[in-house]
Amino acid sequence: MEGCQHRLCHMIQIIVQIYNVSHHIRYTIPLPHVQVQCFLFVFLKKHWCLAQGVPLRQVILSVRNALVHSPNASPSNRQGHKVENSFLFVLALGSVIHRFMYIYHTQANKMSQFPKLNIDIRDLTKKQKKIEFFIHPEPEPPPKPKRKLGLPYMYAIGALILLCCILSISFRPTGPTIRKIIRMNCNIGNMQVCTAYGHGEYVVNTEGCSSFEFNGIPFTELDTHNENFRIPASPDMSLTVIDPCPTIMATVDTQILSSAKEYAKKGGVYTKRVVWITNTCYTEFTLRIGQETIFEHTPTVMIDRETMNNYTAYTYQSTGVSGHLSIQGNGCSEPIHIYSI
């Protein structure tokens, strides 16, 4: 409060000086009224800040009293007549400037007293969130407990091993195998069928007969021993002979002498060998395998062959070709029996 009173007194002194100067200028130097106002405006703008915060009414009353009691004031001025007229424009101009400067300084003080916010504008920008992916491996399942075999399983396995040992001992031959040769019983109809009990291979003697097929195998495929054909045994323990012959002799030999091999049989597809048997009346043959023509009107004397009485077996053997067979002959019309492998 004391600071405001001090500023008010100082301001009153400045206003009195302004009045005296302006009064002197107006009555001694013929200056336009506007120039006087400009002079006062500049002067007041420079010094009015000393009176900030003081009410305008108090400033006006204090200035008027100071002018009335000024030493330079005339008796008529002390009575307050010319003071009102001479100082009227000063107060009008001063009131406007006072109000303007008061508002300006009030807002300036408020802004200077406003606390600064410690805010970084970079903190207001949105930061991009980092997206992190975590791949959690599936937990491994706990190891399964090993199942122990119980006593019943152990007993079963032991009993099975014991049974196998007993069977192997019981079926083991007690001495050397005895070779046996058993005569087969043969019946003649459309074909000749011979039967016998026993395991081994069939032994056939065809002296004086024209039999060329035994269990679907041509005679050229069979092994011979002592001029007898050795024929593999069949599962049904029977032997089928074509052509039938009443004088044929067939036996079962428990000792197998023929070598194990593949035989050409009827109804097969050619892969490596073909045999066809027919009467010796044919003079030439045409042979086709698949799309290939192997023989074309080829004379029989140019083909590998083997003769048995009235029948001849022709043979062709080669690789690199396969397929179904087709054989045609010239010379007669006897049936042709084809075997292949």
C-alpha positions as CSV (number, residue, x, y, z in Angstrom):
1,M,0.0,0.0,0.0
2,E,2.9,2.3,0.8
3,G,4.4,1.6,-2.6
4,C,1.1,2.7,-4.3
5,Q,1.0,5.9,-2.3
6,H,4.6,6.7,-3.2
7,R,3.9,6.1,-6.9
8,L,0.8,8.3,-6.7
9,C,2.7,11.3,-5.3
10,H,5.4,11.0,-7.9
11,M,2.7,10.8,-10.6
12,I,1.0,13.9,-9.3
13,Q,4.2,15.9,-9.5
14,I,4.7,14.8,-13.1
15,I,1.1,15.8,-14.0
16,V,1.5,19.2,-12.4
17,Q,4.6,19.8,-14.5
18,I,2.8,18.7,-17.6
19,Y,0.0,21.1,-16.8
20,N,2.3,24.0,-16.3
21,V,4.2,23.3,-19.5
22,S,1.1,22.8,-21.5
23,H,-0.5,25.9,-20.0
24,H,2.6,27.9,-20.9
25,I,2.8,26.5,-24.4
26,R,-0.9,27.2,-25.1
27,Y,-0.7,30.8,-23.9
28,T,2.8,31.9,-25.1
29,I,3.4,29.8,-28.3
30,P,0.6,29.6,-30.8
31,L,0.6,25.8,-31.3
32,P,-2.3,23.8,-32.5
33,H,-4.3,22.0,-29.9
34,V,-3.5,18.6,-31.6
35,Q,0.3,19.1,-31.2
36,V,-0.1,19.8,-27.5
37,Q,-2.1,16.6,-27.1
38,C,0.6,14.7,-29.0
39,F,3.2,16.1,-26.7
40,L,1.3,15.2,-23.6
41,F,0.5,11.7,-25.0
42,V,4.2,11.0,-25.6
43,F,5.1,12.3,-22.2
44,L,2.4,10.4,-20.4
45,K,3.1,7.2,-22.2
46,K,6.7,7.4,-21.1
47,H,6.0,8.1,-17.4
48,W,2.5,6.7,-16.8
49,C,3.8,3.3,-15.8
50,L,4.7,4.8,-12.4
51,A,1.0,5.1,-11.6
52,Q,0.0,1.5,-12.5
53,G,-2.4,-0.1,-10.0
54,V,-3.9,3.3,-8.7
55,P,-7.6,3.9,-9.3
56,L,-8.4,6.5,-12.0
57,R,-10.7,8.6,-9.7
58,Q,-8.1,8.9,-7.1
59,V,-5.6,10.1,-9.7
60,I,-8.0,12.7,-11.1
61,L,-8.9,14.1,-7.6
62,S,-5.2,14.2,-6.5
63,V,-4.1,16.0,-9.7
64,R,-6.9,18.6,-9.4
65,N,-6.0,19.4,-5.8
66,A,-2.4,19.6,-6.7
67,L,-3.1,22.1,-9.6
68,V,-5.3,24.3,-7.4
69,H,-2.6,24.5,-4.7
70,S,0.3,24.8,-7.1
71,P,2.6,27.9,-6.5
72,N,2.3,28.9,-10.1
73,A,-1.5,28.8,-10.0
74,S,-3.3,32.2,-10.2
75,P,-6.0,33.2,-7.7
76,S,-8.6,32.3,-10.2
77,N,-7.1,28.9,-10.7
78,R,-7.1,28.3,-6.9
79,Q,-10.8,28.9,-7.1
80,G,-11.0,26.1,-9.7
81,H,-12.5,28.0,-12.7
82,K,-9.7,27.9,-15.2
83,V,-8.3,24.7,-13.9
84,E,-11.3,22.8,-15.1
85,N,-11.1,24.3,-18.6
86,S,-7.3,24.3,-19.0
87,F,-6.8,20.8,-17.6
88,L,-9.8,19.2,-19.2
89,F,-8.1,17.8,-22.2
90,V,-5.2,16.6,-20.1
91,L,-7.5,14.6,-17.9
92,A,-9.4,13.2,-20.8
93,L,-6.3,12.1,-22.5
94,G,-4.8,10.9,-19.3
95,S,-7.9,8.8,-18.4
96,V,-7.7,7.0,-21.7
97,I,-4.0,6.3,-21.5
98,H,-4.3,5.3,-17.8
99,R,-7.0,2.8,-18.6
100,F,-5.1,1.4,-21.5
101,M,-1.8,1.1,-19.6
102,Y,-3.5,-0.3,-16.5
103,I,-5.1,-3.1,-18.5
104,Y,-1.9,-3.8,-20.4
105,H,0.3,-4.0,-17.3
106,T,-2.3,-6.1,-15.5
107,Q,-2.3,-8.7,-18.3
108,A,1.5,-8.5,-18.5
109,N,1.8,-9.1,-14.8
110,K,-0.6,-12.0,-15.0
111,M,1.3,-13.6,-17.8
112,S,4.7,-13.0,-16.1
113,Q,3.4,-14.6,-12.9
114,F,1.8,-17.6,-14.7
115,P,3.9,-20.6,-13.7
116,K,5.8,-22.3,-16.5
117,L,4.8,-25.8,-17.2
118,N,7.7,-28.1,-17.5
119,I,6.3,-29.9,-20.6
120,D,8.2,-31.1,-23.6
121,I,6.1,-30.9,-26.7
122,R,7.8,-34.1,-27.9
123,D,6.2,-35.9,-25.0
124,L,2.8,-35.1,-26.4
125,T,3.4,-36.9,-29.6
126,K,2.2,-40.4,-29.8
127,K,4.9,-42.9,-29.7
128,Q,4.5,-45.9,-31.8
129,K,4.0,-48.9,-29.8
130,K,6.4,-51.7,-30.4
131,I,4.5,-54.9,-31.1
132,E,6.5,-57.9,-29.9
133,F,5.6,-61.4,-30.8
134,F,6.5,-64.2,-28.5
135,I,6.3,-67.7,-29.8
136,H,6.1,-70.1,-26.9
137,P,7.1,-73.6,-27.9
138,E,4.6,-76.2,-27.0
139,P,5.7,-78.0,-23.9
140,E,6.9,-81.5,-24.5
141,P,4.6,-84.1,-23.2
142,P,6.0,-85.9,-20.2
143,P,7.6,-89.2,-21.1
144,K,5.3,-92.1,-20.9
145,P,6.2,-94.6,-18.2
146,K,7.6,-97.8,-19.5
147,R,5.2,-100.6,-19.0
148,K,6.7,-103.6,-17.4
149,L,5.6,-107.0,-18.6
150,G,3.7,-108.7,-15.9
151,L,4.2,-112.3,-14.8
152,P,1.4,-113.7,-17.0
153,Y,3.1,-112.3,-20.1
154,M,6.4,-113.8,-19.0
155,Y,4.8,-117.2,-18.4
156,A,3.2,-117.1,-21.9
157,I,6.4,-116.2,-23.6
158,G,8.3,-119.0,-21.8
159,A,5.6,-121.5,-22.6
160,L,5.7,-120.5,-26.3
161,I,9.5,-121.0,-26.5
162,L,9.2,-124.4,-24.8
163,L,6.6,-125.5,-27.3
164,C,8.8,-124.5,-30.2
165,C,11.7,-126.5,-28.8
166,I,9.5,-129.6,-28.3
167,L,8.1,-129.4,-31.8
168,S,11.6,-129.0,-33.4
169,I,12.8,-132.1,-31.5
170,S,9.8,-134.2,-32.3
171,F,9.9,-133.5,-36.1
172,R,13.7,-133.9,-36.4
173,P,14.6,-136.9,-38.4
174,T,16.2,-139.6,-36.3
175,G,18.4,-141.0,-39.1
176,P,19.3,-140.6,-42.8
177,T,16.4,-140.1,-45.3
178,I,15.5,-143.2,-47.2
179,R,15.1,-142.8,-51.0
180,K,11.9,-144.4,-52.3
181,I,10.5,-144.8,-55.8
182,I,6.7,-145.5,-56.0
183,R,4.7,-146.5,-59.1
184,M,1.9,-144.1,-60.0
185,N,-1.6,-145.2,-61.0
186,C,-2.6,-143.8,-64.4
187,N,-6.1,-143.4,-65.8
188,I,-6.8,-142.6,-69.5
189,G,-9.8,-140.6,-70.7
190,N,-9.6,-137.4,-72.7
191,M,-6.3,-137.0,-71.0
192,Q,-4.1,-139.2,-68.9
193,V,-3.9,-138.6,-65.1
194,C,-1.5,-140.4,-62.8
195,T,-1.6,-140.3,-59.0
196,A,0.5,-141.5,-56.1
197,Y,1.2,-140.6,-52.4
198,G,4.6,-139.3,-51.4
199,H,6.9,-136.3,-51.7
200,G,9.6,-135.8,-54.3
201,E,9.4,-135.5,-58.1
202,Y,7.7,-137.4,-60.9
203,V,9.8,-139.7,-63.2
204,V,8.2,-140.6,-66.6
205,N,9.4,-142.9,-69.3
206,T,7.7,-142.2,-72.7
207,E,9.3,-144.9,-74.9
208,G,7.1,-145.7,-77.8
209,C,4.7,-142.8,-76.9
210,S,4.1,-139.3,-78.4
211,S,3.4,-137.6,-75.1
212,F,4.8,-134.0,-75.2
213,E,3.2,-132.2,-72.2
214,F,3.4,-133.0,-68.5
215,N,1.5,-130.9,-66.0
216,G,1.4,-128.0,-68.6
217,I,5.2,-128.1,-69.2
218,P,6.6,-129.0,-72.7
219,F,9.1,-131.8,-72.8
220,T,11.8,-129.5,-74.0
221,E,11.8,-127.7,-70.6
222,L,12.3,-130.8,-68.5
223,D,15.5,-132.4,-67.2
224,T,16.2,-136.0,-68.2
225,H,18.0,-138.7,-66.3
226,N,18.6,-142.2,-67.7
227,E,16.3,-141.2,-70.6
228,N,13.5,-140.4,-68.2
229,F,11.8,-137.0,-67.8
230,R,12.1,-135.5,-64.3
231,I,8.9,-133.4,-63.6
232,P,8.3,-131.2,-60.5
233,A,5.6,-132.6,-58.1
234,S,2.3,-130.8,-58.0
235,P,0.4,-129.8,-54.8
236,D,-2.4,-132.2,-55.5
237,M,0.1,-135.1,-56.1
238,S,-1.2,-135.8,-59.6
239,L,0.4,-135.9,-63.0
240,T,-1.5,-134.9,-66.2
241,V,-0.1,-136.2,-69.5
242,I,-0.8,-135.0,-73.1
243,D,-1.1,-137.0,-75.4
244,P,-2.3,-140.1,-73.5
245,C,-0.3,-143.3,-73.9
246,P,-1.3,-146.7,-72.5
247,T,2.4,-147.9,-72.3
248,I,3.6,-144.9,-70.3
249,M,5.4,-145.6,-67.0
250,A,5.3,-142.9,-64.2
251,T,6.7,-143.1,-60.7
252,V,7.4,-140.8,-57.7
253,D,11.0,-140.5,-56.6
254,T,11.5,-139.1,-53.1
255,Q,15.0,-137.9,-54.1
256,I,14.9,-134.7,-56.2
257,L,17.5,-134.6,-58.9
258,S,16.3,-131.9,-61.3
259,S,17.5,-128.3,-60.8
260,A,15.1,-125.6,-59.7
261,K,14.2,-123.2,-62.5
262,E,11.3,-121.5,-64.2
263,Y,9.3,-123.4,-66.8
264,A,7.5,-122.1,-69.9
265,K,3.8,-122.8,-69.5
266,K,0.5,-122.3,-71.4
267,G,-1.3,-119.0,-71.3
268,G,1.7,-116.8,-70.4
269,V,2.9,-113.5,-71.9
270,Y,6.2,-113.6,-73.7
271,T,9.1,-112.1,-71.7
272,K,12.2,-114.2,-72.7
273,R,11.3,-117.5,-74.2
274,V,8.5,-119.2,-76.3
275,V,8.0,-122.9,-77.2
276,W,5.3,-124.2,-79.7
277,I,4.7,-127.8,-80.4
278,T,2.8,-129.1,-83.4
279,N,2.9,-131.8,-86.1
280,T,5.9,-132.1,-88.3
281,C,3.8,-131.3,-91.4
282,Y,4.4,-127.5,-91.1
283,T,7.0,-126.0,-93.5
284,E,7.2,-122.3,-92.3
285,F,6.0,-120.0,-89.5
286,T,5.1,-116.4,-88.9
287,L,5.7,-115.2,-85.3
288,R,4.6,-111.9,-83.8
289,I,5.3,-110.7,-80.2
290,G,3.3,-107.6,-79.3
291,Q,3.8,-105.2,-82.2
292,E,7.0,-106.9,-83.4
293,T,7.1,-109.4,-86.2
294,I,9.8,-111.9,-85.3
295,F,9.4,-114.6,-88.0
296,E,7.7,-113.9,-91.4
297,H,7.2,-117.0,-93.5
298,T,10.4,-118.4,-92.0
299,P,11.2,-122.0,-93.0
300,T,11.1,-124.5,-90.2
301,V,14.6,-125.6,-90.9
302,M,15.8,-122.1,-89.9
303,I,14.2,-122.3,-86.4
304,D,15.6,-124.1,-83.3
305,R,13.7,-127.3,-82.9
306,E,13.5,-130.7,-81.2
307,T,11.5,-133.7,-82.5
308,M,9.7,-136.5,-80.6
309,N,8.1,-139.1,-82.8
310,N,5.4,-137.3,-84.8
311,Y,5.8,-133.9,-82.9
312,T,8.3,-131.1,-83.2
313,A,9.0,-128.4,-80.6
314,Y,10.2,-125.0,-81.9
315,T,11.9,-122.5,-79.6
316,Y,12.6,-118.8,-79.8
317,Q,14.5,-117.0,-77.0
318,S,15.4,-113.3,-77.0
319,T,15.2,-110.2,-74.7
320,G,14.2,-106.7,-75.6
321,V,10.7,-107.6,-76.6
322,S,7.5,-108.6,-74.7
323,G,3.8,-109.0,-75.3
324,H,1.2,-111.4,-76.4
325,L,2.1,-114.1,-78.9
326,S,0.7,-114.9,-82.4
327,I,1.9,-117.9,-84.4
328,Q,0.7,-118.9,-87.8
329,G,2.1,-121.8,-90.0
330,N,1.8,-123.1,-93.5
331,G,1.9,-126.7,-94.7
332,C,-1.0,-128.2,-92.7
333,S,-3.8,-127.3,-90.2
334,E,-2.8,-129.3,-87.1
335,P,-3.3,-127.5,-83.7
336,I,-0.3,-125.5,-82.4
337,H,0.4,-125.7,-78.6
338,I,2.1,-122.5,-77.3
339,Y,4.1,-122.2,-74.0
340,S,5.9,-119.0,-72.9
341,I,7.7,-117.4,-70.1
